[in-house]
Amino acid sequence: MYGDDMLEIDMDSKYGILFVRLFGELTKKTRKKLNNEVWDLLINVGIRNVVFNLENVYKMDDSGFKTLVKCYNVCLKNNGNSMVCLSKNKFDYDLKPFNIVSDELAAVNFINV
């Protein structure tokens, strides 16, 4: 696997929330795929609430983390929330700016749409 093939993205929209489930690596090699598939929705559609499920991400570098931060900031500008669903913080990044929840149901309850 190389580049975009190292990241799979599954998106679903429920309850006014965009669920973005990531599988694989979120790195400099794969961030373009995330940008191409999610960024346009955030900017052009004005998505306010996004849940990034990182449970199946096994590798993330600075570039991948910065991409998540950009998406988070767009959601804030759209007057919404952005969250990262993790079973535990397995990455060495400060995830405090995000609203961390244990699973997608907890995310729905947190957003309280």
Biopython code that builds the backbone (N, CA, C, O; Angstrom):
import numpy as np
from Bio.PDB.StructureBuilder import StructureBuilder

atoms = [
    (1, "MET", "N", (0.844, -1.183, 0.000)),
    (1, "MET", "CA", (0.000, 0.000, 0.000)),
    (1, "MET", "C", (0.883, 1.238, 0.000)),
    (1, "MET", "O", (1.925, 1.282, 0.654)),
    (2, "TYR", "N", (0.447, 2.233, -0.741)),
    (2, "TYR", "CA", (1.216, 3.463, -0.807)),
    (2, "TYR", "C", (0.279, 4.648, -0.891)),
    (2, "TYR", "O", (-0.746, 4.594, -1.571)),
    (3, "GLY", "N", (0.630, 5.710, -0.205)),
    (3, "GLY", "CA", (-0.114, 6.958, -0.311)),
    (3, "GLY", "C", (-1.565, 6.823, 0.091)),
    (3, "GLY", "O", (-1.877, 6.361, 1.189)),
    (4, "ASP", "N", (-2.456, 7.229, -0.805)),
    (4, "ASP", "CA", (-3.885, 7.229, -0.512)),
    (4, "ASP", "C", (-4.417, 5.855, -0.134)),
    (4, "ASP", "O", (-5.405, 5.753, 0.593)),
    (5, "ASP", "N", (-3.774, 4.800, -0.620)),
    (5, "ASP", "CA", (-4.232, 3.450, -0.310)),
    (5, "ASP", "C", (-4.022, 3.097, 1.165)),
    (5, "ASP", "O", (-4.586, 2.118, 1.655)),
    (6, "MET", "N", (-3.225, 3.880, 1.862)),
    (6, "MET", "CA", (-2.920, 3.591, 3.256)),
    (6, "MET", "C", (-3.953, 4.185, 4.205)),
    (6, "MET", "O", (-3.847, 4.018, 5.420)),
    (7, "LEU", "N", (-4.947, 4.876, 3.662)),
    (7, "LEU", "CA", (-6.014, 5.451, 4.467)),
    (7, "LEU", "C", (-7.353, 5.161, 3.804)),
    (7, "LEU", "O", (-7.561, 5.471, 2.631)),
    (8, "GLU", "N", (-8.244, 4.571, 4.560)),
    (8, "GLU", "CA", (-9.608, 4.366, 4.091)),
    (8, "GLU", "C", (-10.513, 5.288, 4.895)),
    (8, "GLU", "O", (-10.319, 5.473, 6.096)),
    (9, "ILE", "N", (-11.497, 5.863, 4.224)),
    (9, "ILE", "CA", (-12.423, 6.785, 4.868)),
    (9, "ILE", "C", (-13.842, 6.303, 4.627)),
    (9, "ILE", "O", (-14.257, 6.081, 3.489)),
    (10, "ASP", "N", (-14.569, 6.149, 5.704)),
    (10, "ASP", "CA", (-15.983, 5.793, 5.632)),
    (10, "ASP", "C", (-16.752, 6.956, 6.243)),
    (10, "ASP", "O", (-16.531, 7.305, 7.402)),
    (11, "MET", "N", (-17.655, 7.561, 5.469)),
    (11, "MET", "CA", (-18.430, 8.694, 5.971)),
    (11, "MET", "C", (-19.907, 8.353, 5.982)),
    (11, "MET", "O", (-20.421, 7.640, 5.119)),
    (12, "ASP", "N", (-20.563, 8.890, 6.990)),
    (12, "ASP", "CA", (-21.984, 8.667, 7.169)),
    (12, "ASP", "C", (-22.553, 9.901, 7.863)),
    (12, "ASP", "O", (-21.882, 10.514, 8.693)),
    (13, "SER", "N", (-23.762, 10.256, 7.532)),
    (13, "SER", "CA", (-24.392, 11.410, 8.159)),
    (13, "SER", "C", (-25.672, 10.957, 8.854)),
    (13, "SER", "O", (-26.559, 10.371, 8.234)),
    (14, "LYS", "N", (-25.751, 11.241, 10.154)),
    (14, "LYS", "CA", (-26.928, 10.918, 10.951)),
    (14, "LYS", "C", (-27.131, 12.010, 11.987)),
    (14, "LYS", "O", (-26.171, 12.553, 12.534)),
    (15, "TYR", "N", (-28.372, 12.320, 12.242)),
    (15, "TYR", "CA", (-28.716, 13.269, 13.300)),
    (15, "TYR", "C", (-28.055, 14.637, 13.106)),
    (15, "TYR", "O", (-27.805, 15.343, 14.083)),
    (16, "GLY", "N", (-27.773, 15.013, 11.873)),
    (16, "GLY", "CA", (-27.103, 16.283, 11.618)),
    (16, "GLY", "C", (-25.622, 16.271, 11.929)),
    (16, "GLY", "O", (-25.003, 17.326, 12.070)),
    (17, "ILE", "N", (-25.054, 15.086, 12.036)),
    (17, "ILE", "CA", (-23.631, 14.921, 12.367)),
    (17, "ILE", "C", (-22.965, 14.153, 11.234)),
    (17, "ILE", "O", (-23.507, 13.157, 10.756)),
    (18, "LEU", "N", (-21.799, 14.608, 10.805)),
    (18, "LEU", "CA", (-20.997, 13.867, 9.839)),
    (18, "LEU", "C", (-20.035, 12.974, 10.617)),
    (18, "LEU", "O", (-19.191, 13.460, 11.370)),
    (19, "PHE", "N", (-20.174, 11.676, 10.427)),
    (19, "PHE", "CA", (-19.274, 10.715, 11.040)),
    (19, "PHE", "C", (-18.199, 10.363, 10.024)),
    (19, "PHE", "O", (-18.503, 9.914, 8.919)),
    (20, "VAL", "N", (-16.952, 10.566, 10.399)),
    (20, "VAL", "CA", (-15.813, 10.255, 9.539)),
    (20, "VAL", "C", (-15.005, 9.170, 10.241)),
    (20, "VAL", "O", (-14.339, 9.426, 11.244)),
    (21, "ARG", "N", (-15.072, 7.969, 9.706)),
    (21, "ARG", "CA", (-14.353, 6.837, 10.287)),
    (21, "ARG", "C", (-13.102, 6.601, 9.452)),
    (21, "ARG", "O", (-13.170, 6.354, 8.248)),
    (22, "LEU", "N", (-11.967, 6.683, 10.119)),
    (22, "LEU", "CA", (-10.687, 6.539, 9.435)),
    (22, "LEU", "C", (-10.063, 5.189, 9.765)),
    (22, "LEU", "O", (-10.127, 4.720, 10.901)),
    (23, "PHE", "N", (-9.460, 4.577, 8.757)),
    (23, "PHE", "CA", (-8.814, 3.281, 8.903)),
    (23, "PHE", "C", (-7.428, 3.361, 8.264)),
    (23, "PHE", "O", (-7.301, 3.727, 7.096)),
    (24, "GLY", "N", (-6.397, 3.020, 9.026)),
    (24, "GLY", "CA", (-5.049, 2.996, 8.467)),
    (24, "GLY", "C", (-4.166, 4.083, 9.027)),
    (24, "GLY", "O", (-4.103, 4.278, 10.241)),
    (25, "GLU", "N", (-3.480, 4.795, 8.145)),
    (25, "GLU", "CA", (-2.510, 5.823, 8.529)),
    (25, "GLU", "C", (-3.018, 7.211, 8.176)),
    (25, "GLU", "O", (-3.518, 7.440, 7.074)),
    (26, "LEU", "N", (-2.887, 8.131, 9.117)),
    (26, "LEU", "CA", (-3.177, 9.539, 8.860)),
    (26, "LEU", "C", (-1.837, 10.263, 8.916)),
    (26, "LEU", "O", (-1.387, 10.694, 9.978)),
    (27, "THR", "N", (-1.216, 10.384, 7.757)),
    (27, "THR", "CA", (0.143, 10.911, 7.672)),
    (27, "THR", "C", (0.250, 11.897, 6.518)),
    (27, "THR", "O", (-0.728, 12.182, 5.827)),
    (28, "LYS", "N", (1.452, 12.407, 6.329)),
    (28, "LYS", "CA", (1.704, 13.335, 5.228)),
    (28, "LYS", "C", (1.324, 12.710, 3.882)),
    (28, "LYS", "O", (0.863, 13.408, 2.979)),
    (29, "LYS", "N", (1.517, 11.409, 3.752)),
    (29, "LYS", "CA", (1.206, 10.716, 2.500)),
    (29, "LYS", "C", (-0.296, 10.583, 2.261)),
    (29, "LYS", "O", (-0.730, 10.459, 1.115)),
    (30, "THR", "N", (-1.096, 10.607, 3.335)),
    (30, "THR", "CA", (-2.529, 10.322, 3.187)),
    (30, "THR", "C", (-3.429, 11.513, 3.485)),
    (30, "THR", "O", (-4.637, 11.432, 3.262)),
    (31, "ARG", "N", (-2.886, 12.597, 3.973)),
    (31, "ARG", "CA", (-3.732, 13.734, 4.383)),
    (31, "ARG", "C", (-4.493, 14.345, 3.206)),
    (31, "ARG", "O", (-5.582, 14.887, 3.389)),
    (32, "LYS", "N", (-3.932, 14.262, 2.012)),
    (32, "LYS", "CA", (-4.626, 14.803, 0.838)),
    (32, "LYS", "C", (-5.950, 14.097, 0.608)),
    (32, "LYS", "O", (-6.935, 14.721, 0.214)),
    (33, "LYS", "N", (-5.973, 12.803, 0.853)),
    (33, "LYS", "CA", (-7.212, 12.055, 0.686)),
    (33, "LYS", "C", (-8.265, 12.554, 1.678)),
    (33, "LYS", "O", (-9.427, 12.732, 1.312)),
    (34, "LEU", "N", (-7.872, 12.776, 2.906)),
    (34, "LEU", "CA", (-8.805, 13.314, 3.895)),
    (34, "LEU", "C", (-9.269, 14.703, 3.483)),
    (34, "LEU", "O", (-10.456, 15.017, 3.564)),
    (35, "ASN", "N", (-8.340, 15.524, 3.045)),
    (35, "ASN", "CA", (-8.712, 16.864, 2.576)),
    (35, "ASN", "C", (-9.692, 16.794, 1.408)),
    (35, "ASN", "O", (-10.695, 17.509, 1.398)),
    (36, "ASN", "N", (-9.413, 15.945, 0.430)),
    (36, "ASN", "CA", (-10.266, 15.854, -0.754)),
    (36, "ASN", "C", (-11.674, 15.373, -0.428)),
    (36, "ASN", "O", (-12.642, 15.836, -1.031)),
    (37, "GLU", "N", (-11.795, 14.459, 0.508)),
    (37, "GLU", "CA", (-13.097, 13.869, 0.780)),
    (37, "GLU", "C", (-13.893, 14.612, 1.845)),
    (37, "GLU", "O", (-15.123, 14.618, 1.796)),
    (38, "VAL", "N", (-13.221, 15.236, 2.804)),
    (38, "VAL", "CA", (-13.928, 15.845, 3.928)),
    (38, "VAL", "C", (-13.910, 17.370, 3.870)),
    (38, "VAL", "O", (-14.909, 18.020, 4.180)),
    (39, "TRP", "N", (-12.790, 17.927, 3.480)),
    (39, "TRP", "CA", (-12.608, 19.382, 3.514)),
    (39, "TRP", "C", (-13.696, 20.119, 2.734)),
    (39, "TRP", "O", (-14.256, 21.094, 3.233)),
    (40, "ASP", "N", (-13.997, 19.671, 1.530)),
    (40, "ASP", "CA", (-15.023, 20.327, 0.713)),
    (40, "ASP", "C", (-16.376, 20.325, 1.403)),
    (40, "ASP", "O", (-17.106, 21.314, 1.337)),
    (41, "LEU", "N", (-16.719, 19.228, 2.062)),
    (41, "LEU", "CA", (-17.984, 19.178, 2.797)),
    (41, "LEU", "C", (-18.015, 20.210, 3.919)),
    (41, "LEU", "O", (-19.021, 20.887, 4.132)),
    (42, "LEU", "N", (-16.918, 20.316, 4.619)),
    (42, "LEU", "CA", (-16.867, 21.263, 5.736)),
    (42, "LEU", "C", (-16.979, 22.703, 5.245)),
    (42, "LEU", "O", (-17.708, 23.507, 5.827)),
    (43, "ILE", "N", (-16.266, 23.021, 4.190)),
    (43, "ILE", "CA", (-16.238, 24.391, 3.683)),
    (43, "ILE", "C", (-17.503, 24.722, 2.898)),
    (43, "ILE", "O", (-18.178, 25.706, 3.200)),
    (44, "ASN", "N", (-17.826, 23.921, 1.905)),
    (44, "ASN", "CA", (-18.910, 24.251, 0.981)),
    (44, "ASN", "C", (-20.305, 23.972, 1.526)),
    (44, "ASN", "O", (-21.246, 24.703, 1.218)),
    (45, "VAL", "N", (-20.449, 22.927, 2.329)),
    (45, "VAL", "CA", (-21.763, 22.580, 2.855)),
    (45, "VAL", "C", (-21.996, 23.237, 4.213)),
    (45, "VAL", "O", (-23.138, 23.412, 4.640)),
    (46, "GLY", "N", (-20.913, 23.596, 4.883)),
    (46, "GLY", "CA", (-21.053, 24.236, 6.188)),
    (46, "GLY", "C", (-21.375, 23.263, 7.297)),
    (46, "GLY", "O", (-22.134, 23.589, 8.210)),
    (47, "ILE", "N", (-20.812, 22.078, 7.229)),
    (47, "ILE", "CA", (-21.031, 21.072, 8.259)),
    (47, "ILE", "C", (-20.605, 21.654, 9.610)),
    (47, "ILE", "O", (-19.533, 22.246, 9.735)),
    (48, "ARG", "N", (-21.449, 21.477, 10.597)),
    (48, "ARG", "CA", (-21.178, 22.045, 11.929)),
    (48, "ARG", "C", (-20.671, 21.018, 12.920)),
    (48, "ARG", "O", (-19.875, 21.344, 13.801)),
    (49, "ASN", "N", (-21.120, 19.794, 12.789)),
    (49, "ASN", "CA", (-20.780, 18.763, 13.766)),
    (49, "ASN", "C", (-20.143, 17.571, 13.071)),
    (49, "ASN", "O", (-20.755, 16.947, 12.203)),
    (50, "VAL", "N", (-18.919, 17.259, 13.455)),
    (50, "VAL", "CA", (-18.176, 16.164, 12.856)),
    (50, "VAL", "C", (-17.605, 15.282, 13.957)),
    (50, "VAL", "O", (-17.068, 15.770, 14.951)),
    (51, "VAL", "N", (-17.729, 14.004, 13.764)),
    (51, "VAL", "CA", (-17.096, 13.042, 14.657)),
    (51, "VAL", "C", (-16.014, 12.333, 13.855)),
    (51, "VAL", "O", (-16.305, 11.624, 12.892)),
    (52, "PHE", "N", (-14.782, 12.528, 14.254)),
    (52, "PHE", "CA", (-13.660, 11.805, 13.650)),
    (52, "PHE", "C", (-13.392, 10.592, 14.519)),
    (52, "PHE", "O", (-12.956, 10.720, 15.663)),
    (53, "ASN", "N", (-13.652, 9.425, 13.978)),
    (53, "ASN", "CA", (-13.418, 8.191, 14.706)),
    (53, "ASN", "C", (-12.034, 7.678, 14.329)),
    (53, "ASN", "O", (-11.803, 7.241, 13.202)),
    (54, "LEU", "N", (-11.126, 7.740, 15.285)),
    (54, "LEU", "CA", (-9.734, 7.351, 15.052)),
    (54, "LEU", "C", (-9.391, 5.993, 15.649)),
    (54, "LEU", "O", (-8.217, 5.634, 15.734)),
    (55, "GLU", "N", (-10.389, 5.244, 16.059)),
    (55, "GLU", "CA", (-10.115, 3.969, 16.713)),
    (55, "GLU", "C", (-9.304, 3.024, 15.848)),
    (55, "GLU", "O", (-8.540, 2.214, 16.372)),
    (56, "ASN", "N", (-9.455, 3.113, 14.530)),
    (56, "ASN", "CA", (-8.750, 2.200, 13.630)),
    (56, "ASN", "C", (-7.601, 2.868, 12.885)),
    (56, "ASN", "O", (-7.146, 2.375, 11.853)),
    (57, "VAL", "N", (-7.145, 3.979, 13.413)),
    (57, "VAL", "CA", (-5.938, 4.628, 12.886)),
    (57, "VAL", "C", (-4.766, 4.102, 13.710)),
    (57, "VAL", "O", (-4.743, 4.245, 14.932)),
    (58, "TYR", "N", (-3.805, 3.500, 13.040)),
    (58, "TYR", "CA", (-2.681, 2.935, 13.778)),
    (58, "TYR", "C", (-1.425, 3.796, 13.698)),
    (58, "TYR", "O", (-0.442, 3.532, 14.390)),
    (59, "LYS", "N", (-1.457, 4.833, 12.848)),
    (59, "LYS", "CA", (-0.297, 5.712, 12.737)),
    (59, "LYS", "C", (-0.784, 7.110, 12.385)),
    (59, "LYS", "O", (-1.613, 7.282, 11.491)),
    (60, "MET", "N", (-0.257, 8.119, 13.101)),
    (60, "MET", "CA", (-0.572, 9.506, 12.784)),
    (60, "MET", "C", (0.689, 10.326, 13.024)),
    (60, "MET", "O", (1.345, 10.196, 14.058)),
    (61, "ASP", "N", (1.018, 11.177, 12.044)),
    (61, "ASP", "CA", (2.173, 12.052, 12.199)),
    (61, "ASP", "C", (1.699, 13.494, 12.346)),
    (61, "ASP", "O", (0.497, 13.760, 12.372)),
    (62, "ASP", "N", (2.652, 14.426, 12.443)),
    (62, "ASP", "CA", (2.322, 15.844, 12.633)),
    (62, "ASP", "C", (1.402, 16.373, 11.544)),
    (62, "ASP", "O", (0.481, 17.140, 11.824)),
    (63, "SER", "N", (1.646, 15.971, 10.317)),
    (63, "SER", "CA", (0.847, 16.438, 9.195)),
    (63, "SER", "C", (-0.599, 15.964, 9.317)),
    (63, "SER", "O", (-1.526, 16.733, 9.064)),
    (64, "GLY", "N", (-0.793, 14.724, 9.695)),
    (64, "GLY", "CA", (-2.136, 14.196, 9.886)),
    (64, "GLY", "C", (-2.849, 14.888, 11.030)),
    (64, "GLY", "O", (-4.037, 15.196, 10.928)),
    (65, "PHE", "N", (-2.134, 15.135, 12.120)),
    (65, "PHE", "CA", (-2.726, 15.830, 13.256)),
    (65, "PHE", "C", (-3.128, 17.252, 12.885)),
    (65, "PHE", "O", (-4.203, 17.717, 13.265)),
    (66, "LYS", "N", (-2.271, 17.938, 12.147)),
    (66, "LYS", "CA", (-2.582, 19.307, 11.723)),
    (66, "LYS", "C", (-3.809, 19.346, 10.817)),
    (66, "LYS", "O", (-4.571, 20.313, 10.848)),
    (67, "THR", "N", (-4.004, 18.312, 10.016)),
    (67, "THR", "CA", (-5.195, 18.234, 9.168)),
    (67, "THR", "C", (-6.449, 18.135, 10.029)),
    (67, "THR", "O", (-7.457, 18.773, 9.727)),
    (68, "LEU", "N", (-6.399, 17.349, 11.087)),
    (68, "LEU", "CA", (-7.533, 17.273, 12.013)),
    (68, "LEU", "C", (-7.803, 18.614, 12.677)),
    (68, "LEU", "O", (-8.956, 19.011, 12.843)),
    (69, "VAL", "N", (-6.743, 19.307, 13.053)),
    (69, "VAL", "CA", (-6.897, 20.619, 13.691)),
    (69, "VAL", "C", (-7.557, 21.603, 12.720)),
    (69, "VAL", "O", (-8.422, 22.381, 13.122)),
    (70, "LYS", "N", (-7.155, 21.573, 11.448)),
    (70, "LYS", "CA", (-7.785, 22.443, 10.445)),
    (70, "LYS", "C", (-9.270, 22.159, 10.327)),
    (70, "LYS", "O", (-10.079, 23.084, 10.275)),
    (71, "CYS", "N", (-9.630, 20.896, 10.285)),
    (71, "CYS", "CA", (-11.044, 20.522, 10.196)),
    (71, "CYS", "C", (-11.795, 20.980, 11.444)),
    (71, "CYS", "O", (-12.920, 21.471, 11.351)),
    (72, "TYR", "N", (-11.189, 20.824, 12.575)),
    (72, "TYR", "CA", (-11.788, 21.262, 13.840)),
    (72, "TYR", "C", (-12.061, 22.759, 13.811)),
    (72, "TYR", "O", (-13.139, 23.206, 14.205)),
    (73, "ASN", "N", (-11.095, 23.528, 13.350)),
    (73, "ASN", "CA", (-11.255, 24.986, 13.301)),
    (73, "ASN", "C", (-12.356, 25.413, 12.342)),
    (73, "ASN", "O", (-13.066, 26.382, 12.611)),
    (74, "VAL", "N", (-12.508, 24.706, 11.228)),
    (74, "VAL", "CA", (-13.595, 25.014, 10.298)),
    (74, "VAL", "C", (-14.942, 24.768, 10.973)),
    (74, "VAL", "O", (-15.868, 25.567, 10.831)),
    (75, "CYS", "N", (-15.047, 23.670, 11.700)),
    (75, "CYS", "CA", (-16.303, 23.386, 12.414)),
    (75, "CYS", "C", (-16.616, 24.476, 13.420)),
    (75, "CYS", "O", (-17.770, 24.881, 13.561)),
    (76, "LEU", "N", (-15.611, 24.949, 14.113)),
    (76, "LEU", "CA", (-15.828, 26.033, 15.076)),
    (76, "LEU", "C", (-16.320, 27.293, 14.365)),
    (76, "LEU", "O", (-17.208, 27.984, 14.863)),
    (77, "LYS", "N", (-15.744, 27.590, 13.204)),
    (77, "LYS", "CA", (-16.183, 28.755, 12.430)),
    (77, "LYS", "C", (-17.616, 28.589, 11.947)),
    (77, "LYS", "O", (-18.331, 29.572, 11.753)),
    (78, "ASN", "N", (-18.037, 27.325, 11.750)),
    (78, "ASN", "CA", (-19.410, 27.045, 11.334)),
    (78, "ASN", "C", (-20.354, 26.975, 12.536)),
    (78, "ASN", "O", (-21.494, 26.528, 12.411)),
    (79, "ASN", "N", (-19.871, 27.422, 13.708)),
    (79, "ASN", "CA", (-20.650, 27.416, 14.952)),
    (79, "ASN", "C", (-21.058, 26.015, 15.388)),
    (79, "ASN", "O", (-22.184, 25.801, 15.835)),
    (80, "GLY", "N", (-20.153, 25.080, 15.258)),
    (80, "GLY", "CA", (-20.459, 23.715, 15.665)),
    (80, "GLY", "C", (-19.392, 23.150, 16.570)),
    (80, "GLY", "O", (-18.606, 23.886, 17.167)),
    (81, "ASN", "N", (-19.375, 21.856, 16.664)),
    (81, "ASN", "CA", (-18.410, 21.119, 17.475)),
    (81, "ASN", "C", (-17.665, 20.145, 16.576)),
    (81, "ASN", "O", (-18.147, 19.775, 15.505)),
    (82, "SER", "N", (-16.519, 19.746, 17.011)),
    (82, "SER", "CA", (-15.790, 18.691, 16.336)),
    (82, "SER", "C", (-15.252, 17.787, 17.420)),
    (82, "SER", "O", (-14.819, 18.271, 18.466)),
    (83, "MET", "N", (-15.267, 16.531, 17.204)),
    (83, "MET", "CA", (-14.775, 15.626, 18.221)),
    (83, "MET", "C", (-13.947, 14.514, 17.608)),
    (83, "MET", "O", (-14.008, 14.232, 16.412)),
    (84, "VAL", "N", (-13.187, 13.910, 18.466)),
    (84, "VAL", "CA", (-12.411, 12.745, 18.076)),
    (84, "VAL", "C", (-12.846, 11.611, 18.975)),
    (84, "VAL", "O", (-12.790, 11.742, 20.198)),
    (85, "CYS", "N", (-13.272, 10.517, 18.412)),
    (85, "CYS", "CA", (-13.651, 9.354, 19.209)),
    (85, "CYS", "C", (-12.444, 8.447, 19.358)),
    (85, "CYS", "O", (-11.881, 7.981, 18.367)),
    (86, "LEU", "N", (-12.059, 8.206, 20.562)),
    (86, "LEU", "CA", (-10.938, 7.320, 20.829)),
    (86, "LEU", "C", (-11.279, 6.418, 22.002)),
    (86, "LEU", "O", (-11.926, 6.854, 22.954)),
    (87, "SER", "N", (-10.855, 5.185, 21.940)),
    (87, "SER", "CA", (-10.994, 4.340, 23.114)),
    (87, "SER", "C", (-9.934, 4.721, 24.138)),
    (87, "SER", "O", (-10.137, 4.570, 25.343)),
    (88, "LYS", "N", (-8.823, 5.209, 23.657)),
    (88, "LYS", "CA", (-7.761, 5.741, 24.513)),
    (88, "LYS", "C", (-6.866, 6.605, 23.633)),
    (88, "LYS", "O", (-6.865, 6.460, 22.411)),
    (89, "ASN", "N", (-6.121, 7.483, 24.241)),
    (89, "ASN", "CA", (-5.215, 8.344, 23.482)),
    (89, "ASN", "C", (-3.952, 7.552, 23.168)),
    (89, "ASN", "O", (-3.048, 7.453, 23.997)),
    (90, "LYS", "N", (-3.898, 6.991, 21.970)),
    (90, "LYS", "CA", (-2.747, 6.175, 21.596)),
    (90, "LYS", "C", (-1.698, 6.958, 20.818)),
    (90, "LYS", "O", (-0.700, 6.395, 20.369)),
    (91, "PHE", "N", (-1.928, 8.261, 20.660)),
    (91, "PHE", "CA", (-0.987, 9.098, 19.923)),
    (91, "PHE", "C", (-0.355, 10.107, 20.869)),
    (91, "PHE", "O", (-0.937, 10.445, 21.900)),
    (92, "ASP", "N", (0.812, 10.579, 20.531)),
    (92, "ASP", "CA", (1.524, 11.535, 21.366)),
    (92, "ASP", "C", (1.197, 12.970, 20.993)),
    (92, "ASP", "O", (2.097, 13.796, 20.843)),
    (93, "TYR", "N", (-0.087, 13.271, 20.843)),
    (93, "TYR", "CA", (-0.521, 14.618, 20.502)),
    (93, "TYR", "C", (-1.488, 15.106, 21.564)),
    (93, "TYR", "O", (-2.225, 14.323, 22.163)),
    (94, "ASP", "N", (-1.473, 16.396, 21.785)),
    (94, "ASP", "CA", (-2.371, 16.999, 22.758)),
    (94, "ASP", "C", (-3.763, 17.077, 22.143)),
    (94, "ASP", "O", (-4.020, 17.925, 21.289)),
    (95, "LEU", "N", (-4.640, 16.215, 22.566)),
    (95, "LEU", "CA", (-5.987, 16.174, 22.032)),
    (95, "LEU", "C", (-6.979, 16.965, 22.878)),
    (95, "LEU", "O", (-8.188, 16.877, 22.664)),
    (96, "LYS", "N", (-6.468, 17.742, 23.843)),
    (96, "LYS", "CA", (-7.352, 18.512, 24.721)),
    (96, "LYS", "C", (-8.259, 19.491, 23.977)),
    (96, "LYS", "O", (-9.397, 19.690, 24.402)),
    (97, "PRO", "N", (-7.807, 20.108, 22.889)),
    (97, "PRO", "CA", (-8.720, 21.027, 22.185)),
    (97, "PRO", "C", (-9.965, 20.329, 21.637)),
    (97, "PRO", "O", (-11.004, 20.963, 21.453)),
    (98, "PHE", "N", (-9.861, 19.033, 21.378)),
    (98, "PHE", "CA", (-10.996, 18.278, 20.867)),
    (98, "PHE", "C", (-11.850, 17.804, 22.034)),
    (98, "PHE", "O", (-11.381, 17.708, 23.168)),
    (99, "ASN", "N", (-13.089, 17.515, 21.744)),
    (99, "ASN", "CA", (-13.975, 16.903, 22.727)),
    (99, "ASN", "C", (-13.834, 15.397, 22.574)),
    (99, "ASN", "O", (-14.311, 14.827, 21.593)),
    (100, "ILE", "N", (-13.195, 14.757, 23.518)),
    (100, "ILE", "CA", (-12.913, 13.336, 23.424)),
    (100, "ILE", "C", (-14.068, 12.550, 24.047)),
    (100, "ILE", "O", (-14.500, 12.833, 25.164)),
    (101, "VAL", "N", (-14.548, 11.574, 23.314)),
    (101, "VAL", "CA", (-15.605, 10.703, 23.801)),
    (101, "VAL", "C", (-15.200, 9.258, 23.565)),
    (101, "VAL", "O", (-14.261, 8.981, 22.818)),
    (102, "SER", "N", (-15.908, 8.345, 24.202)),
    (102, "SER", "CA", (-15.518, 6.938, 24.129)),
    (102, "SER", "C", (-16.011, 6.231, 22.883)),
    (102, "SER", "O", (-15.377, 5.284, 22.418)),
    (103, "ASP", "N", (-17.146, 6.681, 22.328)),
    (103, "ASP", "CA", (-17.691, 6.029, 21.150)),
    (103, "ASP", "C", (-18.658, 6.984, 20.445)),
    (103, "ASP", "O", (-18.890, 8.099, 20.912)),
    (104, "GLU", "N", (-19.209, 6.544, 19.339)),
    (104, "GLU", "CA", (-20.057, 7.421, 18.530)),
    (104, "GLU", "C", (-21.380, 7.750, 19.214)),
    (104, "GLU", "O", (-21.901, 8.851, 19.038)),
    (105, "LEU", "N", (-21.928, 6.825, 19.984)),
    (105, "LEU", "CA", (-23.156, 7.115, 20.722)),
    (105, "LEU", "C", (-22.912, 8.222, 21.746)),
    (105, "LEU", "O", (-23.744, 9.114, 21.915)),
    (106, "ALA", "N", (-21.780, 8.159, 22.420)),
    (106, "ALA", "CA", (-21.427, 9.221, 23.372)),
    (106, "ALA", "C", (-21.256, 10.555, 22.646)),
    (106, "ALA", "O", (-21.565, 11.608, 23.204)),
    (107, "ALA", "N", (-20.768, 10.517, 21.411)),
    (107, "ALA", "CA", (-20.619, 11.747, 20.626)),
    (107, "ALA", "C", (-21.981, 12.354, 20.323)),
    (107, "ALA", "O", (-22.165, 13.565, 20.450)),
    (108, "VAL", "N", (-22.932, 11.523, 19.926)),
    (108, "VAL", "CA", (-24.284, 12.013, 19.653)),
    (108, "VAL", "C", (-24.885, 12.625, 20.908)),
    (108, "VAL", "O", (-25.492, 13.695, 20.852)),
    (109, "ASN", "N", (-24.719, 11.959, 22.028)),
    (109, "ASN", "CA", (-25.239, 12.479, 23.287)),
    (109, "ASN", "C", (-24.569, 13.793, 23.671)),
    (109, "ASN", "O", (-25.219, 14.698, 24.196)),
    (110, "PHE", "N", (-23.261, 13.896, 23.407)),
    (110, "PHE", "CA", (-22.536, 15.123, 23.736)),
    (110, "PHE", "C", (-23.016, 16.292, 22.898)),
    (110, "PHE", "O", (-23.252, 17.385, 23.413)),
    (111, "ILE", "N", (-23.159, 16.055, 21.601)),
    (111, "ILE", "CA", (-23.606, 17.120, 20.701)),
    (111, "ILE", "C", (-25.052, 17.485, 21.024)),
    (111, "ILE", "O", (-25.449, 18.647, 20.931)),
    (112, "ASN", "N", (-25.828, 16.477, 21.405)),
    (112, "ASN", "CA", (-27.213, 16.699, 21.824)),
    (112, "ASN", "C", (-28.038, 17.401, 20.761)),
    (112, "ASN", "O", (-28.706, 18.403, 21.017)),
    (113, "VAL", "N", (-27.970, 16.841, 19.551)),
    (113, "VAL", "CA", (-28.696, 17.415, 18.424)),
    (113, "VAL", "C", (-30.155, 17.079, 18.550)),
    (113, "VAL", "O", (-30.954, 17.469, 17.698)),
]
sb = StructureBuilder()
sb.init_structure("model")
sb.init_model(0)
sb.init_chain("A")
sb.init_seg("    ")
for serial, (resi, resn, name, xyz) in enumerate(atoms, 1):
    if name == "N":
        sb.init_residue(resn, " ", resi, " ")
    sb.init_atom(name, np.array(xyz, "f"), 0.0, 1.0, " ", f" {name:<3s}", serial, name[0])
structure = sb.get_structure()
